[in-house]
Amino acid sequence: MSFSDTELAVVRTAAEREGMASASWAGRQVMAVAQHVLVPVSRDAADVLRELIQARVELRETVAALRALAATGVSGAGAPVSADAVVEEALKAVARLDAATVQVMRERRPRS
């Protein structure tokens, strides 16, 4: 493998962070990609993934709160509510978010 000076500096920094030799660290990363254990993504895609994961966590917390609401049968304002229907809609949103997250994780930039 060959790296530009900038790329080599990044590799050295990452290797040092993990207490490894640069060649060992690079070899481990290459094998992880080859074995589909690590899927390389652009910085933008990584930001999107982090946002999707955070949104998914928050949506799951919302579902838990809605389930608690469904047990009492009233909204925060004290009005009767059909929380079961709201929970089902939230679960559908979680499923869509899961599917979108998986799709982004599977996409790869074309290699030249």
C-alpha positions as CSV (number, residue, x, y, z in Angstrom):
1,M,0.0,0.0,0.0
2,S,1.1,3.5,-0.5
3,F,-0.2,6.7,1.1
4,S,0.3,10.4,0.4
5,D,2.0,12.3,3.2
6,T,-1.4,13.5,4.5
7,E,-2.9,10.0,4.4
8,L,0.2,8.5,6.2
9,A,-0.1,11.1,8.9
10,V,-3.8,10.1,9.4
11,V,-2.8,6.4,9.6
12,R,0.0,7.1,12.0
13,T,-2.3,9.2,14.3
14,A,-4.9,6.4,14.3
15,A,-2.3,3.7,15.0
16,E,-0.8,5.7,17.8
17,R,-4.2,6.3,19.3
18,E,-4.6,2.5,19.5
19,G,-1.0,1.8,20.5
20,M,-0.2,-0.1,17.3
21,A,2.4,0.1,14.6
22,S,1.1,1.9,11.5
23,A,1.5,-1.2,9.3
24,S,-0.4,-3.4,11.8
25,W,-3.2,-0.9,12.2
26,A,-3.5,-0.5,8.4
27,G,-3.5,-4.2,7.9
28,R,-6.2,-4.7,10.5
29,Q,-8.4,-2.1,8.8
30,V,-7.9,-3.6,5.3
31,M,-8.9,-7.0,6.6
32,A,-11.9,-5.6,8.3
33,V,-13.1,-4.0,5.1
34,A,-12.3,-7.1,3.1
35,Q,-14.3,-9.2,5.5
36,H,-17.2,-6.7,5.5
37,V,-16.7,-6.1,9.2
38,L,-16.0,-2.5,8.6
39,V,-17.8,-0.6,5.8
40,P,-16.0,2.6,4.8
41,V,-18.2,5.6,4.4
42,S,-17.5,9.3,3.7
43,R,-17.5,11.8,6.5
44,D,-20.9,13.1,5.3
45,A,-22.4,9.6,5.3
46,A,-20.9,9.1,8.8
47,D,-22.6,12.3,10.0
48,V,-25.9,11.1,8.5
49,L,-25.5,7.7,10.2
50,R,-24.9,9.3,13.6
51,E,-28.0,11.4,13.1
52,L,-30.1,8.4,12.1
53,I,-29.0,6.5,15.1
54,Q,-29.7,9.3,17.4
55,A,-33.1,9.9,15.9
56,R,-33.8,6.2,16.3
57,V,-32.9,6.2,20.0
58,E,-35.1,9.3,20.6
59,L,-38.0,7.7,18.7
60,R,-37.7,4.5,20.7
61,E,-37.8,6.6,23.9
62,T,-40.9,8.3,22.5
63,V,-42.6,4.9,22.0
64,A,-41.8,4.0,25.6
65,A,-43.4,7.2,26.8
66,L,-46.4,6.6,24.5
67,R,-46.9,3.1,25.9
68,A,-47.0,4.6,29.4
69,L,-49.5,7.1,28.2
70,A,-51.6,4.3,26.6
71,A,-51.8,2.6,30.1
72,T,-53.4,5.7,31.6
73,G,-55.5,6.7,28.6
74,V,-55.0,10.5,28.9
75,S,-52.8,12.9,27.2
76,G,-50.4,15.3,28.9
77,A,-53.3,17.9,28.8
78,G,-55.6,15.5,30.5
79,A,-57.7,14.8,27.4
80,P,-58.7,11.2,26.5
81,V,-56.4,9.8,23.8
82,S,-56.1,6.7,21.8
83,A,-52.4,6.2,22.5
84,D,-52.5,2.7,20.9
85,A,-52.9,4.3,17.5
86,V,-50.1,6.8,18.2
87,V,-47.8,4.0,19.4
88,E,-48.5,2.0,16.2
89,E,-47.6,5.1,14.1
90,A,-44.4,5.6,16.0
91,L,-43.5,2.0,15.5
92,K,-44.0,2.4,11.8
93,A,-41.7,5.4,11.9
94,V,-39.1,3.4,13.8
95,A,-39.3,0.7,11.1
96,R,-38.8,3.3,8.3
97,L,-35.9,4.8,10.2
98,D,-34.3,1.3,10.7
99,A,-34.7,0.6,6.9
100,A,-33.1,4.0,6.0
101,T,-30.2,3.4,8.4
102,V,-29.5,0.0,7.0
103,Q,-29.7,1.4,3.4
104,V,-27.2,4.2,4.2
105,M,-24.9,1.7,5.9
106,R,-24.9,-0.6,2.8
107,E,-24.2,2.2,0.3
108,R,-20.6,2.6,-0.8
109,R,-18.9,5.1,-2.9
110,P,-17.6,3.7,-6.1
111,R,-13.9,3.0,-6.1
112,S,-11.7,4.1,-8.9
